[in-house]
């Protein structure tokens, strides 16, 4: 994990409701994800990993 995650500007999606939200931040070449309520834990992805995840989500690969 990046050692500077507390200095990241975090953003939350527009579909967040009822406090069930995640926040996304960028630090250098890393994309960081965390729970909005607790601000922990932070999960770290490379930009390539994050791009692959977003492509898969947009293509419906995770639809239940």
PLY file of the C-alpha trace (Angstrom):
ply
format ascii 1.0
element vertex 64
property float x
property float y
property float z
element edge 63
property int vertex1
property int vertex2
end_header
0.00 0.00 0.00
1.15 3.51 -0.62
2.62 5.14 2.44
0.94 8.44 1.62
-2.74 7.35 1.45
-3.78 9.94 4.05
-2.78 12.75 1.66
-4.93 11.45 -1.21
-7.97 13.38 -2.43
-10.83 10.89 -2.19
-13.98 10.88 -4.30
-17.25 9.02 -3.93
-19.57 7.90 -6.73
-22.86 9.59 -7.51
-24.78 6.33 -6.87
-23.80 6.28 -3.19
-26.82 6.06 -0.92
-27.46 5.24 2.71
-23.78 5.28 3.62
-23.02 2.10 1.65
-20.27 3.76 -0.33
-16.72 3.30 -1.42
-14.24 6.06 -2.12
-11.59 6.10 -4.83
-8.33 8.03 -4.78
-5.23 8.17 -6.96
-1.67 8.35 -5.68
1.00 8.26 -8.36
0.55 5.04 -10.34
-1.82 3.52 -7.78
-5.61 3.57 -7.49
-6.81 3.27 -3.89
-10.25 2.08 -2.74
-11.70 2.31 0.78
-15.00 2.19 2.69
-16.38 5.70 3.06
-17.75 5.15 6.57
-14.60 3.88 8.23
-11.97 5.13 5.77
-10.36 1.69 6.03
-9.14 -0.69 4.80
-7.42 0.71 1.76
-7.09 -1.65 -1.19
-4.48 -0.73 -3.78
-4.56 -1.46 -7.52
-2.23 -0.51 -10.33
-3.79 1.73 -12.96
-3.76 -1.25 -15.36
-5.59 -3.48 -12.89
-8.17 -0.78 -12.23
-8.71 -0.20 -15.97
-9.24 -3.96 -16.50
-11.75 -4.08 -13.63
-13.72 -1.11 -15.00
-13.81 -2.62 -18.50
-15.15 -5.89 -17.07
-17.76 -4.11 -14.96
-18.93 -2.00 -17.91
-19.18 -5.16 -20.04
-21.49 -6.72 -17.42
-19.10 -9.49 -16.38
-20.01 -9.05 -12.71
-23.77 -8.79 -13.14
-25.62 -11.26 -10.98
0 1
1 2
2 3
3 4
4 5
5 6
6 7
7 8
8 9
9 10
10 11
11 12
12 13
13 14
14 15
15 16
16 17
17 18
18 19
19 20
20 21
21 22
22 23
23 24
24 25
25 26
26 27
27 28
28 29
29 30
30 31
31 32
32 33
33 34
34 35
35 36
36 37
37 38
38 39
39 40
40 41
41 42
42 43
43 44
44 45
45 46
46 47
47 48
48 49
49 50
50 51
51 52
52 53
53 54
54 55
55 56
56 57
57 58
58 59
59 60
60 61
61 62
62 63
